[in-house]
């Protein structure tokens, strides 16, 4: 098992508990999707793995996180990065006054080995648009281009485990599909293990191997992605599809979420 999260609880500022006994596992080479509504604890779970709780005054108070058999809970972010765990943050903030290519090369900062030119070619292979924009300042890129920069920069670090936080946020549907197809190709062709936090459950479950559903800081459901896609609760509460197969309206989905049978 590449990553094992065992019964962790996370508290911010010694007062606010966000995660309550969360357990999940990720096998090498998998895409694992973490689904749930806003505030469910998805991003906090990623930050617990990447060490980014620490700068925000958060910590794992119970349970363990092991990566390749090594305990990593509450370790410094730079220590975890050197182990090969790289997080792409929600909102895809660039270094605005650097070019696209300079932003990509920032991803090599934690590496001890060379060969960055080959990795740069690999990134341009997946994101040809970045090749066209390589000399442009990142501050002038579109939202979709910035998402490509963020993922490309993470790939330059040669991650063993890539943590993607809401890669579809704010993007047009056609661009979302393109980004997800590229994520799937990276997994298949590079063998990169990925944890994908995403509110677009339909797209996430199309490319994932396994999935977990979070609500109120807890894992409430898990299973193979194809099983979750067919699960009536997931269809009803996350895909907006009624048992009859009809698509629900947004207002109806909100009403159904208030009476989730697992809460």
C-alpha positions in Angstrom: 0.0 0.0 0.0 1.5 3.4 -1.0 -0.6 5.5 1.4 -2.5 4.5 4.4 -4.6 6.9 6.5 -5.8 5.2 9.7 -8.5 6.8 11.8 -7.2 10.3 11.8 -8.8 13.3 13.5 -7.7 16.9 12.6 -8.1 20.0 14.8 -7.5 23.6 13.9 -6.3 26.1 16.5 -6.7 23.4 19.2 -10.5 24.0 19.1 -12.1 23.3 15.7 -12.4 19.6 14.8 -12.7 19.0 11.0 -11.9 15.3 10.5 -13.3 12.6 12.8 -11.8 9.2 12.4 -11.0 9.2 8.7 -9.5 6.1 7.2 -8.6 5.5 3.6 -5.9 3.7 1.5 -4.3 4.3 -1.9 -2.6 1.6 -3.9 0.3 2.5 -6.1 -0.8 3.4 -9.7 -4.4 4.2 -8.7 -6.5 7.2 -9.2 -8.5 7.6 -5.9 -11.4 10.1 -5.9 -12.5 11.9 -2.8 -16.0 13.2 -3.2 -18.3 15.3 -1.0 -19.9 18.7 -0.7 -18.3 21.9 0.4 -17.0 21.7 4.0 -17.0 17.9 4.0 -13.3 17.7 4.9 -11.8 16.8 1.5 -9.2 19.5 1.3 -8.3 19.1 5.0 -7.6 15.4 4.2 -5.2 16.4 1.4 -3.5 18.9 3.7 -3.1 16.3 6.4 -1.2 14.1 3.9 0.9 17.0 2.4 1.8 18.6 5.7 0.0 21.9 4.8 -2.0 21.7 8.0 0.9 23.1 9.9 1.1 26.6 8.3 -2.6 26.9 9.0 -2.4 26.0 12.7 -3.9 22.6 12.2 -2.7 19.2 13.2 -3.5 15.5 13.3 -4.5 14.8 16.9 -5.3 11.1 16.6 -4.5 8.3 14.2 -1.6 7.8 11.7 -0.7 8.5 8.1 1.9 6.2 6.5 3.5 6.7 3.1 5.6 3.8 1.8 5.6 2.4 5.3 6.9 5.6 6.9 4.9 7.7 9.4 4.3 11.2 8.0 1.5 12.8 10.1 2.4 16.3 11.3 5.7 16.4 9.4 6.9 19.6 7.8 5.6 20.2 4.2 9.2 20.3 2.8 10.0 17.0 4.4 6.9 15.4 2.8 7.5 17.0 -0.5 11.0 15.4 -0.6 9.3 12.0 -0.2 7.5 12.6 -3.4 4.1 13.8 -2.3 3.1 16.9 -4.3 -0.2 18.9 -3.8 -1.8 21.0 -6.5 -3.7 23.6 -4.5 -7.2 24.7 -5.2 -7.3 28.0 -7.1 -4.1 27.3 -9.0 -2.1 30.4 -7.9 0.9 31.1 -10.2 4.0 33.1 -9.8 2.5 35.9 -11.8 5.8 37.7 -12.7 7.5 34.6 -14.0 6.9 33.1 -17.4 5.0 29.9 -17.9 8.2 28.0 -18.4 9.8 29.6 -15.3 6.8 28.6 -13.3 7.2 25.0 -14.5 10.8 24.9 -13.6 9.9 26.0 -10.0 8.6 22.4 -9.7 12.2 21.1 -9.8 13.2 23.0 -6.7 12.7 20.0 -4.3 14.5 17.6 -6.6 18.0 16.3 -6.1 18.4 14.8 -9.6 18.8 16.5 -13.0 17.0 15.8 -16.2 14.6 18.7 -16.0 14.7 19.3 -19.8 13.2 15.9 -20.5 10.5 16.5 -17.9 9.7 19.8 -19.5 9.3 18.1 -22.8 6.9 15.6 -21.1 4.8 18.5 -19.7 4.6 20.1 -23.1 3.6 16.8 -24.6 0.6 16.7 -22.3 -0.1 20.4 -22.5 0.8 21.7 -26.0 -0.9 25.0 -25.1 1.8 25.7 -22.5 4.5 25.3 -25.2 2.7 28.0 -27.2 2.6 30.2 -24.1 6.0 29.3 -22.6 7.4 32.8 -22.9 4.3 34.6 -21.6 4.0 35.9 -18.1 1.8 33.5 -16.1 -0.2 36.5 -14.8 -1.7 36.9 -18.2 -2.8 33.3 -18.6 -6.4 32.1 -18.6 -7.9 30.0 -15.8 -7.5 26.8 -17.9 -3.9 27.6 -18.8 -3.2 28.2 -15.1 -4.6 24.8 -14.2 -2.3 23.3 -16.8 0.7 25.2 -15.3 -0.2 24.0 -11.8 -0.4 20.4 -12.9 2.7 20.7 -15.1 4.7 22.3 -12.3 3.7 19.4 -10.0 4.8 16.9 -12.7 8.2 18.5 -12.8 8.8 17.4 -9.3 8.4 13.8 -10.4 5.7 13.0 -7.8 5.1 9.5 -6.4 1.7 10.7 -5.2 0.0 13.7 -6.8 -2.8 15.4 -4.8 -5.2 17.3 -7.0 -7.6 19.7 -5.2 -10.7 20.7 -7.4 -8.9 20.8 -10.8 -12.3 21.6 -12.5 -13.0 24.7 -10.4 -14.2 27.6 -12.5 -13.5 26.0 -15.8 -15.8 25.6 -18.8 -17.2 22.1 -19.4 -15.2 21.4 -22.5 -12.0 22.4 -20.7 -12.9 20.3 -17.7 -13.2 17.2 -19.9 -9.8 18.0 -21.5 -8.1 18.4 -18.1 -9.6 15.1 -16.8 -8.6 13.2 -19.9 -5.0 14.5 -19.5 -5.0 13.5 -15.8 -6.1 10.0 -16.8 -3.3 9.8 -19.4 -0.7 10.9 -16.9 -1.8 8.1 -14.6 -1.8 5.5 -17.3 1.4 6.6 -19.1 3.5 7.8 -16.2 2.2 5.5 -13.6 1.6 8.4 -11.3 -0.6 7.7 -8.3 -3.3 10.4 -7.8 -5.8 11.4 -5.1 -8.4 13.6 -6.8 -10.6 15.9 -4.7 -13.5 16.9 -6.8 -17.1 18.1 -6.6 -17.8 17.1 -10.2 -18.6 13.5 -9.1 -19.5 12.4 -12.6 -16.1 13.3 -14.2 -14.1 12.1 -11.2 -15.7 8.7 -11.1 -15.2 8.3 -14.9 -11.4 8.3 -14.5 -10.9 7.0 -10.9 -10.3 3.4 -9.9 -11.7 3.8 -6.4 -13.7 6.4 -4.6 -14.6 7.6 -1.1 -17.5 9.9 -0.2 -17.1 12.3 2.7 -19.7 14.1 4.8 -19.1 16.2 7.9 -15.5 15.1 8.3 -16.2 11.4 8.0 -16.0 8.8 5.3 -19.6 7.6 4.7 -19.2 5.4 1.7 -16.4 3.8 -0.4 -16.0 1.4 -3.3 -14.8 0.8 -6.8 -15.6 3.8 -9.1 -17.8 1.8 -11.3 -19.8 0.6 -8.3 -20.2 4.1 -6.9 -21.4 5.3 -10.3 -24.2 2.8 -10.1 -25.0 3.3 -6.4 -28.5 4.8 -6.0 -27.4 7.1 -3.2 -24.4 8.5 -5.2 -26.7 8.9 -8.2 -29.3 10.7 -6.2 -27.1 13.0 -4.1 -24.0 13.6 -6.2 -24.9 12.9 -9.8 -28.4 14.5 -9.6 -30.1 11.5 -11.1 -33.4 10.1 -9.7 -34.0 6.3 -9.4 -36.2 6.6 -12.5 -33.2 7.9 -14.5 -34.5 11.4 -14.8 -32.1 14.3 -14.1 -33.0 16.3 -11.0 -33.1 20.0 -10.8 -30.6 21.8 -8.5 -33.4 22.7 -6.0 -34.5 19.1 -5.8 -30.9 17.9 -5.2 -30.5 20.4 -2.3 -33.7 19.0 -0.8 -32.6 15.4 -1.1 -29.2 16.2 0.5 -31.0 17.3 3.6 -32.3 13.8 4.2 -29.3 11.7 3.2 -30.0 8.3 4.7 -26.4 7.8 6.0 -26.4 11.0 8.1 
